Amino acid sequence: VQNFMEAQGYKLKWNIIYHDNQSAIKMETNGRASYSDRSRHINIRYFFVKDYVRRNEIQIQYCPTDKMQADYFTKPLQGSLFRKFRAI
């Protein structure tokens, strides 16, 4: 994303990835230090995100599930939540 935005003439200070899974955030920032018996099967190649975080190329921040705008496009919503995202 950063290369694309810079090619368009925008300079990004941070690439921020918003996540609603706090366990995944801990694994992405701490890597193997956040391992548990249930997550030991995850292959080390999937921890490339930790390298990006360590090099300050991306930041990972928590965003509550009810504030995730991407959910509007990926999940069926009903009632007030549908109307809320439709108004955006």
Backbone bond lengths (Angstrom), bond angles and torsions (degrees), N, CA, C in turn:
res aa  C-N    CA-C-N  psi(-1)  N-CA   C-N-CA  omega(-1)  CA-C   N-CA-C  phi
1 V - - - 1.443 - - 1.524 110.62 -
2 Q 1.319 115.98 -40.36 1.458 119.28 -177.84 1.521 111.20 -61.54
3 N 1.326 117.52 -44.58 1.464 120.01 179.46 1.526 111.49 -63.06
4 F 1.323 117.18 -40.10 1.458 120.90 178.57 1.523 111.25 -62.50
5 M 1.331 116.67 -46.49 1.465 120.54 -178.41 1.528 111.12 -66.15
6 E 1.317 117.80 -38.49 1.464 120.47 177.76 1.523 110.92 -67.19
7 A 1.334 117.72 -34.27 1.460 120.68 176.58 1.532 111.28 -66.75
8 Q 1.324 116.68 -25.63 1.460 121.41 177.58 1.527 112.19 -84.81
9 G 1.325 116.98 -4.31 1.456 121.18 178.15 1.516 115.44 98.87
10 Y 1.331 117.51 9.11 1.459 121.97 179.48 1.524 109.10 -104.44
11 K 1.303 116.62 134.89 1.460 121.72 176.23 1.521 108.16 -99.48
12 L 1.323 116.39 121.47 1.457 121.19 179.20 1.512 109.85 -95.65
13 K 1.318 115.56 132.09 1.452 119.45 175.11 1.523 109.83 -81.62
14 W 1.338 116.64 -41.20 1.461 121.77 -179.67 1.514 109.99 -139.39
15 N 1.306 116.45 144.37 1.453 122.49 164.94 1.516 105.88 -97.01
16 I 1.308 117.03 114.07 1.466 120.86 -177.45 1.522 108.34 -109.31
17 I 1.316 115.60 127.76 1.458 122.16 175.21 1.518 107.03 -108.39
18 Y 1.318 116.13 121.48 1.460 121.26 178.85 1.522 109.06 -92.92
19 H 1.321 115.73 133.78 1.455 122.21 -173.85 1.519 108.41 -134.71
20 D 1.335 117.36 143.02 1.459 119.95 177.92 1.530 112.60 -107.75
21 N 1.306 117.40 9.25 1.459 122.28 179.65 1.524 108.35 -113.93
22 Q 1.332 116.31 104.75 1.461 119.97 -175.41 1.522 112.81 -67.69
23 S 1.321 118.38 -30.68 1.463 120.02 177.23 1.527 110.52 -66.44
24 A 1.328 116.40 -40.54 1.463 119.89 177.94 1.520 110.54 -66.22
25 I 1.324 117.91 -37.07 1.467 120.94 178.06 1.526 110.07 -61.67
26 K 1.324 116.80 -43.38 1.467 120.13 179.45 1.521 111.32 -64.10
27 M 1.332 117.01 -40.06 1.469 119.19 178.67 1.528 110.72 -68.41
28 E 1.335 117.22 -34.61 1.460 120.43 -179.12 1.522 112.03 -72.96
29 T 1.315 117.57 -29.14 1.460 119.44 -179.15 1.527 112.33 -93.66
30 N 1.341 118.13 -31.85 1.464 121.12 -176.48 1.518 113.73 -103.16
31 G 1.308 117.96 -16.15 1.461 121.21 -179.46 1.507 112.61 64.99
32 R 1.316 117.11 -131.96 1.454 122.08 -175.36 1.523 113.14 -65.53
33 A 1.306 118.37 -20.04 1.467 120.77 178.55 1.528 111.29 -65.03
34 S 1.321 117.85 -21.79 1.459 121.73 179.65 1.520 112.63 -96.38
35 Y 1.314 117.35 8.74 1.457 120.99 179.67 1.515 111.38 -62.90
36 S 1.306 115.50 148.05 1.458 121.68 169.62 1.520 106.77 -134.42
37 D 1.307 117.05 177.91 1.462 120.19 179.45 1.522 111.62 -60.76
38 R 1.319 117.11 -31.00 1.458 120.30 -177.21 1.526 112.60 -81.01
39 S 1.318 118.02 -18.97 1.465 119.97 -177.47 1.525 113.09 -109.29
40 R 1.304 117.40 7.28 1.465 119.34 -176.70 1.524 112.36 -68.85
41 H 1.321 117.87 -17.45 1.460 120.85 -178.48 1.531 112.86 -78.37
42 I 1.310 118.10 -8.31 1.461 121.26 -178.53 1.526 108.70 -73.23
43 N 1.297 115.53 125.86 1.458 121.93 -177.55 1.529 110.27 -67.75
44 I 1.295 116.93 144.02 1.468 122.67 -176.74 1.527 111.77 -62.00
45 R 1.327 118.70 -24.70 1.458 119.91 -178.58 1.522 112.31 -65.33
46 Y 1.327 117.16 -18.25 1.455 119.98 178.99 1.525 112.61 -82.51
47 F 1.307 117.45 -1.27 1.458 120.74 179.37 1.526 112.20 -94.44
48 F 1.329 117.46 20.57 1.461 119.99 177.36 1.521 111.11 -63.45
49 V 1.336 117.20 -24.81 1.464 120.84 178.78 1.517 110.10 -62.54
50 K 1.337 117.40 -37.44 1.460 121.13 178.56 1.523 110.74 -59.39
51 D 1.328 117.01 -37.33 1.461 120.34 178.24 1.527 111.12 -64.26
52 Y 1.321 117.03 -40.27 1.464 120.13 177.11 1.530 111.39 -65.31
53 V 1.325 116.66 -39.02 1.468 120.69 178.27 1.524 109.57 -66.09
54 R 1.320 116.74 -43.65 1.473 121.19 -178.97 1.529 111.26 -62.68
55 R 1.340 117.07 -36.28 1.467 121.07 179.73 1.532 112.73 -85.59
56 N 1.339 116.92 6.66 1.470 123.57 -179.67 1.523 112.65 58.09
57 E 1.329 117.13 33.17 1.455 120.99 175.52 1.516 111.47 -87.33
58 I 1.335 116.75 -26.26 1.462 121.03 175.19 1.514 108.88 -138.41
59 Q 1.325 114.96 158.98 1.460 122.42 171.06 1.519 107.23 -122.21
60 I 1.307 116.60 144.24 1.454 121.33 176.36 1.511 107.49 -115.22
61 Q 1.338 115.94 125.69 1.457 121.13 -178.56 1.517 109.45 -127.28
62 Y 1.323 114.72 148.28 1.453 121.19 178.81 1.523 110.07 -78.24
63 C 1.311 116.23 137.47 1.462 123.03 173.85 1.528 106.41 -136.20
64 P 1.330 118.60 123.82 1.466 120.00 -179.00 1.534 111.51 -58.18
65 T 1.314 115.95 150.09 1.457 121.56 -176.96 1.523 112.13 -56.95
66 D 1.328 117.25 -38.55 1.468 119.17 -176.98 1.524 113.08 -72.81
67 K 1.328 118.18 -7.27 1.458 121.61 177.79 1.534 112.66 -106.25
68 M 1.339 117.09 -1.48 1.464 121.15 -178.46 1.526 110.22 -73.79
69 Q 1.326 116.58 110.98 1.455 120.37 -179.40 1.522 111.92 -70.81
70 A 1.325 118.11 -26.63 1.466 120.73 179.63 1.526 111.25 -65.41
71 D 1.328 117.52 -24.53 1.460 120.36 179.07 1.524 111.77 -61.53
72 Y 1.299 116.90 -28.98 1.456 120.78 179.41 1.520 110.58 -60.12
73 F 1.315 117.06 -34.20 1.458 121.86 -177.42 1.524 113.36 -91.75
74 T 1.327 118.66 -16.15 1.457 120.44 -172.78 1.521 114.78 -114.66
75 K 1.338 118.37 -11.91 1.459 120.52 -177.04 1.517 110.16 -132.28
76 P 1.322 116.94 147.29 1.461 118.38 174.45 1.531 109.38 -71.97
77 L 1.314 116.75 126.38 1.456 121.55 -179.43 1.524 109.30 -112.93
78 Q 1.306 115.68 149.62 1.454 119.48 -179.86 1.513 109.81 -133.27
79 G 1.317 115.11 155.62 1.447 122.26 172.36 1.507 114.63 65.63
80 S 1.337 115.06 -136.12 1.466 121.00 -173.65 1.525 112.42 -64.81
81 L 1.329 117.58 -33.20 1.460 119.96 178.96 1.532 110.94 -66.15
82 F 1.329 117.27 -38.29 1.462 121.16 175.73 1.527 110.04 -62.45
83 R 1.326 117.05 -46.87 1.475 120.60 -179.50 1.523 111.48 -64.87
84 K 1.316 117.09 -35.15 1.468 120.83 179.01 1.518 110.90 -63.08
85 F 1.324 117.39 -49.53 1.453 120.42 -178.87 1.519 112.59 -73.62
86 R 1.302 118.02 -28.07 1.468 121.30 177.58 1.521 109.96 -65.65
87 A 1.324 117.04 -30.94 1.464 121.78 -177.95 1.525 112.91 -76.47
88 I 1.325 118.01 -10.52 1.477 120.37 -178.21 1.509 109.49 -72.05
